[in-house]
Amino acid sequence: MKKYISSFLLILFAGAAQAQLAERPESPQAAFPVLRINAGTYVVGSDNLHLVLYNNSFTNNGNYTDSTGTFVIKGLVNQAGTGSTLVKDMLINTSSTLNLSTSIKTIGTISNNGTFNPGASSVEYGADGDQNIAAGTYTTLITSGSGNKTLTGNTNITSTLGLNGNVKLITGNNLITLKGTTSTITGAAYGVASSSWIVTGDGGTSPSSTGLGGLVIENIGTTGRTTAITFPVGPTPSLYNPVQFTNTGTTDNFTVTVNNQPVPGATVSSSVNSTWLISEATPGGTDAIIGTQWVASQENSLFTRNNSLVAHSDGTSINYSNSVTNAAAGSGPYTLSGAGFTSFSPFGVINGAVVLPVKLTNFTLQQRSDNVILSWQTAQEFGSGNYIVQRSTNGINYVNIGSISAIAYSNDIHNYSFTDIAPANGNNYYRLQINDLNGRSTYSDIQTARVTPNVSFTIKENPATNGKVQVLVKSSDLFILQSLDGKILFKGRLNTGLNTININTISGGLYLLKSGNQTKKILVQ
């Protein structure tokens, strides 16, 4: 039997066909100190009804459906029974508490200004459109319908997370955690396409919108979850990049977040645009197999699936020590696994270490007063493009300081050189980025030169920009600025301390600054 509530105050449902109704025409609101819906009773709210429960015991053994109104909680409300409840919106007022022990589905918004305890119930967010998910601990959380379902805070699952319909669960900066050892995720799998997954981001596609929040799964390892565990994640609502994770080592909690960028340190053209950020709660003791998944649209121009590997990055470069090249599986989406990972940081999919057809037989440095000469020799080149000379002052962050064209094809010995006319004071680290004609790159070994400054005078910024040269002088003296062909552009005495020479009228190029028996080169830009 169906009962309709519209502009009435329902006092009590005492039986399947029994109801006491009090007319209340001034407001479409029904308020109850006690509400019981017995088996066989089907109650339908209409006309945007507000069903108000205050300090109430709400027992639903039948069916309550209201797709237009609001379920309002005032005070302490305990929901029990074996029936089903569908509401559009739910409002939990300030200092109010809703304790659930039976299933409820919302197709609107749960506004939690008090305390929301899902308890052992099943809570379903099932609108055909976007919804916000109230933060808390759920026994069973189900997403269905369509659109984005966005976490409003950190959320825990103790039994089941159901990813149904065409739904993307958006984490934002929040974490969603599978607690214990038996909680599961249904509706999305590894090795296949999916229509629903967890988006570790804010739902956008820019790099800053991905790789946020994450999925945490507890107790993966020999004393917990011992089988392969799927993290059904993706960086955006249109890209599904799950991880399959197996740990044969010490049991730990693991977090996976994914973005839509190549793994740091990879050659972009031969990599996949996806980085999996995997971390463990307690470092050490893990022995992991990591499976990755991607689609063809994420592959860069020179990436080849039959020569690929799961790459472990330290955040700046690739560690190839336990990486094995293999062929990706599948016909779209594609999967690839790597084994023996014992520490965690960014992971990605790239081609095997690039071995360019250049045989570099020698790479040396020669320091001459205020410059450093780099020399290198090749015995064979086949398809070499150019050499980019890079310098660093800390051995970590490098900048390009010059480029030399390569011979391209040769079996003869070829010598190359480059002069750094403005090395930094102290240690200078040099390396060659060797590029082939197909855009692939690799690097030479690193060579180091230490430059000791001449204490007579120091050029503060070299190259010089903004129309001025700043010179730090130890002792006042006569200074001459001239071009390489001897034309004097400035002549005058500079005082002890910091001096500025105006070079607004000088065109870009290399110049000489002289004082006494000391000469320094200045590059004007």
C-alpha positions, -999 to 999 in steps of 0.1 A, spaced: 0 0 0 13 35 -9 9 64 14 16 100 1 28 128 24 20 163 10 13 193 33 5 170 61 20 161 95 24 124 99 24 113 135 29 76 133 27 46 110 17 19 133 9 -8 106 10 -15 70 -23 2 63 -26 25 93 -17 61 94 -27 92 113 -25 124 93 -28 160 105 -34 186 79 -8 214 79 -15 236 48 8 265 57 40 246 52 50 215 32 67 200 62 62 168 82 78 166 116 80 135 138 92 127 174 88 90 164 84 75 129 78 39 120 72 26 85 61 -11 87 67 -38 61 45 -35 31 40 3 34 54 24 6 56 61 16 61 87 -11 70 123 -3 59 150 -28 56 187 -33 92 194 -21 83 180 14 107 186 43 106 155 65 119 167 99 131 141 124 139 154 158 152 133 188 136 105 169 137 68 165 131 62 128 123 26 120 118 18 83 108 -17 75 90 -6 43 100 19 17 104 57 19 110 76 -13 112 114 -17 130 125 -49 123 163 -44 124 171 -7 148 173 22 154 148 50 161 171 80 178 158 112 174 177 145 188 164 177 197 127 180 181 105 154 186 68 152 176 50 120 169 13 120 149 -13 102 152 -35 71 136 -12 45 150 13 20 151 51 21 157 73 -9 159 111 -4 169 140 -26 187 161 1 197 154 37 204 182 62 220 174 95 216 204 117 242 219 140 246 198 172 225 171 157 234 134 151 222 108 126 230 72 133 223 49 104 219 11 106 199 5 73 205 15 37 199 50 24 203 66 -10 206 102 -18 203 118 -53 211 153 -40 233 166 -13 241 155 23 248 187 42 265 177 74 266 204 100 265 180 129 275 143 132 269 117 105 275 81 115 268 57 86 274 28 109 268 -6 94 245 7 67 249 11 30 250 47 18 245 53 -19 252 85 -38 231 78 -69 223 111 -88 226 114 -125 249 144 -120 276 157 -96 273 152 -59 294 159 -28 302 130 -5 301 137 32 333 129 50 332 101 76 336 64 81 313 42 59 307 5 62 295 4 26 297 34 3 282 31 -32 285 56 -61 261 52 -89 243 71 -117 267 95 -134 288 126 -129 315 134 -104 311 124 -68 335 146 -48 350 139 -14 345 168 11 371 154 35 391 123 43 369 92 41 372 56 54 356 24 41 354 -6 64 336 -31 41 329 -21 5 334 8 -19 311 3 -49 320 22 -81 289 17 -102 274 34 -132 293 61 -150 308 78 -120 341 94 -112 350 96 -75 370 129 -71 394 130 -42 406 166 -44 433 169 -17 416 142 4 424 105 10 399 76 8 411 46 28 402 9 27 405 -1 64 415 -34 78 423 -65 57 390 -75 41 375 -42 28 371 -43 -10 364 -21 -41 339 -33 -67 330 -20 -101 365 -14 -115 394 -37 -124 429 -39 -137 437 -49 -173 404 -37 -187 386 -4 -195 363 10 -169 334 35 -167 339 44 -130 371 50 -110 388 72 -84 402 104 -98 433 115 -77 429 152 -85 403 179 -86 386 168 -118 406 191 -141 432 182 -167 461 206 -160 492 192 -143 484 211 -111 449 194 -111 462 159 -110 482 138 -85 463 151 -56 448 132 -26 450 95 -31 437 60 -24 450 42 7 447 5 11 458 -9 45 476 -41 54 491 -53 21 517 -80 27 524 -114 41 502 -110 72 474 -91 55 463 -88 20 485 -114 2 471 -114 -33 474 -88 -60 455 -56 -50 440 -32 -76 441 5 -70 414 17 -95 427 53 -100 431 78 -128 444 113 -130 414 128 -147 377 119 -154 388 107 -189 419 87 -181 419 54 -162 454 44 -150 450 17 -123 478 0 -104 480 -37 -95 501 -40 -64 515 -72 -47 537 -71 -16 555 -103 -6 573 -85 22 564 -68 54 527 -59 57 522 -21 54 497 5 43 502 19 8 489 51 -9 486 55 -47 481 88 -65 485 93 -103 491 124 -124 491 129 -162 528 138 -166 558 117 -177 578 103 -148 606 127 -137 640 119 -153 625 102 -184 631 112 -220 596 126 -227 594 115 -263 599 78 -253 576 77 -222 540 75 -212 522 106 -198 514 91 -164 533 91 -131 522 69 -103 531 83 -69 533 53 -45 542 55 -9 543 32 22 534 42 57 565 26 72 596 25 49 615 -8 47 607 -45 44 586 -42 12 592 -64 -19 566 -52 -44 554 -61 -79 538 -31 -95 515 -34 -125 506 -2 -145 479 5 -171 475 32 -197 459 39 -231 474 48 -265 466 85 -263 490 88 -233 520 75 -253 545 100 -266 558 101 -301 588 77 -299 575 53 -272 574 17 -283 554 -9 -263 577 -39 -272 607 -23 -254 592 -8 -223 597 -10 -185 582 2 -152 607 29 -142 615 40 -106 625 76 -103 641 94 -74 623 126 -84 649 138 -109 664 108 -126 656 71 -134 670 42 -114 675 13 -138 690 -11 -113 660 -34 -110 641 -25 -142 636 -52 -168 626 -43 -204 596 -62 -217 567 -59 -241 534 -44 -229 504 -66 -228 469 -60 -242 455 -43 -272 443 -12 -255 444 -5 -226 479 -17 -221 496 -31 -190 531 -37 -179 546 -49 -146 579 -46 -128 592 -65 -98 616 -63 -69 608 -27 -58 618 -22 -21 616 16 -19 590 41 -32 588 73 -51 575 82 -85 570 53 -110 563 55 -147 564 36 -180 593 44 -204 614 27 -230 645 9 -220 676 29 -213 686 47 -245 719 36 -260 727 62 -287 750 53 -317 778 75 -304 810 60 -290 823 87 -266 860 79 -260 871 109 -241 857 139 -222 880 162 -203 882 197 -189 910 223 -190 909 253 -167 926 285 -180 925 315 -157 888 326 -159 874 301 -183 870 263 -187 876 244 -220 856 212 -225 870 187 -250 855 154 -260 863 128 -287 841 102 -305 852 71 -323 819 64 -340 787 83 -347 756 70 -364 727 94 -365 740 118 -339 723 152 -338 740 176 -315 757 180 -281 742 203 -255 768 215 -230 753 217 -195 767 232 -163 757 230 -126 770 246 -94 755 219 -72 757 187 -93 719 184 -93 703 213 -113 718 218 -147 714 247 -173 723 247 -210 753 269 -217 760 260 -254 753 236 -283 777 220 -308 765 202 -339 774 166 -343 790 149 -374 759 127 -377 775 97 -395 811 87 -392 834 58 -383 864 81 -378 877 99 -347 862 133 -342 872 160 -317 849 186 -302 855 215 -279 835 242 -261 848 271 -239 828 282 -209 838 319 -207 819 326 -175 822 297 -151 809 303 -116 833 307 -87 838 274 -69 828 240 -82 814 238 -117 799 205 -129 797 198 -166 780 171 -186 770 165 -223 734 159 -233 739 137 -265 709 139 -288 703 118 -319 684 127 -350 652 110 -338 651 132 -306 663 106 -282 688 117 -255 714 104 -231 741 120 -209 778 117 -206 797 113 -173 801 144 -152 834 163 -150 842 189 -124 864 221 -124 869 244 -95 873 281 -103 892 302 -77 882 339 -80 909 365 -85 905 388 -56 915 420 -75 879 425 -88 848 404 -94 821 408 -120 789 403 -101 766 392 -129 780 376 -160 763 375 -186 755 412 -180 719 423 -186 697 453 -181 723 477 -196 748 476 -168 779 458 -155 784 455 -117 820 452 -106 831 445 -70 866 461 -66 890 451 -38 912 483 -42 905 514 -62 922 513 -97 919 523 -133 896 501 -154 892 497 -192 862 480 -210 870 472 -246 858 451 -275 877 421 -287 891 442 -316 906 467 -291 880 495 -292 878 512 -258 842 516 -246 849 527 -210 879 540 -192 879 553 -157 887 547 -120 865 525 -100 864 529 -63 867 502 -36 834 484 -33 805 478 -57 806 499 -89 782 500 -119 793 506 -155 766 517 -179 765 497 -211 732 508 -225 748 517 -258 768 485 -262 754 457 -284 754 421 -273 786 402 -275 818 394 -258 839 422 -242 871 425 -220 873 443 -187 909 451 -177 926 464 -145 963 462 -140 975 427 -151 940 412 -147 916 407 -176 881 393 -174 856 385 -202 821 399 -200 792 385 -220 767 412 -227 731 401 -235 
